[in-house]
Amino acid sequence: MIGLDTNVLVRLYAADDAAQRRRALDLIEALPDGEHAVVNIVVIVELMWTLRRAYRFDADSLAVVARHLTEHVRLFVPEKDLLREAVHRARETGGDIPDHLIALLNRRHGAAVTYTFDAGVAKAEDFALLRN
């Protein structure tokens, strides 16, 4: 098993550097049967923020990336269930996938609520607005 850093996945999905994208694809495709590349939750959050802000991916495009990450036979996402739920919540209630991942992880670790200054996402389940 190997791990992947955010910049490897950015090259893969942003496709802004053909040579690096090819190297990233080759690395993943060269894994022996039964072997996986780990994509942890920190990498996913960084990837989503980078694709959103630097590459202007919209919510639908980010959902496609998330689905690809969870369905790719060579990738192992330890928190796959949380990522799928975060995508669902982002589509249903707004907010970004990383926002919902934060709240879902906090809940998994015993938090009843996640406080935020973001009025938009504060309307979603597991969030509360921290007021002045």
Contacts in CASP RR format, 6 or more apart in sequence:
PFRMAT RR
TARGET T0000
AUTHOR 0000-0000-0000
METHOD contacts of the structure
MODEL  1
MIGLDTNVLVRLYAADDAAQRRRALDLIEALPDGEHAVVNIVVIVELMWT
LRRAYRFDADSLAVVARHLTEHVRLFVPEKDLLREAVHRARETGGDIPDH
LIALLNRRHGAAVTYTFDAGVAKAEDFALLRN
1 35 0 8 1.000
1 36 0 8 1.000
1 37 0 8 1.000
1 38 0 8 1.000
1 76 0 8 1.000
2 27 0 8 1.000
2 31 0 8 1.000
2 35 0 8 1.000
2 36 0 8 1.000
2 37 0 8 1.000
2 38 0 8 1.000
3 37 0 8 1.000
3 38 0 8 1.000
3 39 0 8 1.000
3 40 0 8 1.000
4 28 0 8 1.000
4 37 0 8 1.000
4 38 0 8 1.000
4 39 0 8 1.000
4 43 0 8 1.000
4 75 0 8 1.000
5 43 0 8 1.000
6 43 0 8 1.000
6 46 0 8 1.000
6 47 0 8 1.000
6 50 0 8 1.000
8 24 0 8 1.000
8 27 0 8 1.000
9 24 0 8 1.000
9 39 0 8 1.000
9 43 0 8 1.000
9 47 0 8 1.000
10 47 0 8 1.000
10 50 0 8 1.000
10 51 0 8 1.000
10 55 0 8 1.000
11 17 0 8 1.000
11 20 0 8 1.000
11 21 0 8 1.000
11 23 0 8 1.000
11 24 0 8 1.000
12 21 0 8 1.000
12 24 0 8 1.000
12 25 0 8 1.000
12 28 0 8 1.000
13 47 0 8 1.000
13 51 0 8 1.000
13 57 0 8 1.000
13 65 0 8 1.000
14 51 0 8 1.000
14 54 0 8 1.000
14 55 0 8 1.000
15 21 0 8 1.000
16 55 0 8 1.000
27 37 0 8 1.000
28 37 0 8 1.000
28 72 0 8 1.000
28 74 0 8 1.000
28 75 0 8 1.000
29 74 0 8 1.000
31 37 0 8 1.000
31 74 0 8 1.000
35 74 0 8 1.000
36 74 0 8 1.000
36 75 0 8 1.000
36 76 0 8 1.000
37 74 0 8 1.000
37 75 0 8 1.000
37 76 0 8 1.000
38 75 0 8 1.000
38 76 0 8 1.000
38 77 0 8 1.000
38 78 0 8 1.000
39 69 0 8 1.000
39 75 0 8 1.000
39 76 0 8 1.000
39 77 0 8 1.000
40 77 0 8 1.000
40 78 0 8 1.000
40 79 0 8 1.000
41 78 0 8 1.000
41 79 0 8 1.000
41 82 0 8 1.000
41 83 0 8 1.000
41 101 0 8 1.000
41 105 0 8 1.000
44 66 0 8 1.000
44 69 0 8 1.000
44 77 0 8 1.000
44 79 0 8 1.000
44 83 0 8 1.000
44 98 0 8 1.000
44 101 0 8 1.000
45 98 0 8 1.000
45 101 0 8 1.000
45 102 0 8 1.000
47 65 0 8 1.000
48 62 0 8 1.000
48 65 0 8 1.000
48 66 0 8 1.000
48 96 0 8 1.000
48 97 0 8 1.000
48 98 0 8 1.000
49 96 0 8 1.000
49 98 0 8 1.000
51 57 0 8 1.000
51 61 0 8 1.000
51 62 0 8 1.000
51 65 0 8 1.000
52 62 0 8 1.000
52 96 0 8 1.000
57 65 0 8 1.000
59 90 0 8 1.000
59 91 0 8 1.000
59 94 0 8 1.000
59 96 0 8 1.000
62 90 0 8 1.000
62 96 0 8 1.000
62 97 0 8 1.000
63 87 0 8 1.000
63 90 0 8 1.000
63 91 0 8 1.000
63 97 0 8 1.000
66 83 0 8 1.000
66 84 0 8 1.000
66 86 0 8 1.000
66 87 0 8 1.000
66 97 0 8 1.000
67 87 0 8 1.000
69 75 0 8 1.000
69 77 0 8 1.000
69 83 0 8 1.000
70 77 0 8 1.000
70 80 0 8 1.000
70 83 0 8 1.000
70 84 0 8 1.000
77 83 0 8 1.000
79 101 0 8 1.000
79 105 0 8 1.000
82 101 0 8 1.000
82 104 0 8 1.000
82 105 0 8 1.000
82 108 0 8 1.000
83 97 0 8 1.000
83 101 0 8 1.000
85 100 0 8 1.000
85 104 0 8 1.000
86 97 0 8 1.000
86 98 0 8 1.000
86 100 0 8 1.000
86 101 0 8 1.000
86 104 0 8 1.000
87 97 0 8 1.000
87 100 0 8 1.000
89 100 0 8 1.000
89 104 0 8 1.000
89 124 0 8 1.000
89 125 0 8 1.000
90 96 0 8 1.000
90 97 0 8 1.000
90 99 0 8 1.000
90 100 0 8 1.000
93 121 0 8 1.000
93 123 0 8 1.000
93 124 0 8 1.000
93 125 0 8 1.000
94 120 0 8 1.000
94 121 0 8 1.000
94 124 0 8 1.000
95 118 0 8 1.000
95 120 0 8 1.000
95 121 0 8 1.000
95 124 0 8 1.000
96 121 0 8 1.000
99 116 0 8 1.000
99 118 0 8 1.000
99 121 0 8 1.000
99 124 0 8 1.000
99 127 0 8 1.000
100 121 0 8 1.000
100 124 0 8 1.000
102 114 0 8 1.000
103 114 0 8 1.000
103 124 0 8 1.000
103 125 0 8 1.000
103 126 0 8 1.000
103 127 0 8 1.000
104 126 0 8 1.000
106 114 0 8 1.000
106 126 0 8 1.000
107 114 0 8 1.000
107 126 0 8 1.000
113 126 0 8 1.000
113 127 0 8 1.000
113 128 0 8 1.000
114 126 0 8 1.000
114 127 0 8 1.000
114 128 0 8 1.000
115 127 0 8 1.000
115 128 0 8 1.000
115 129 0 8 1.000
115 130 0 8 1.000
116 122 0 8 1.000
116 127 0 8 1.000
116 128 0 8 1.000
116 129 0 8 1.000
116 130 0 8 1.000
117 129 0 8 1.000
117 130 0 8 1.000
118 129 0 8 1.000
119 129 0 8 1.000
121 127 0 8 1.000
122 128 0 8 1.000
122 129 0 8 1.000
END
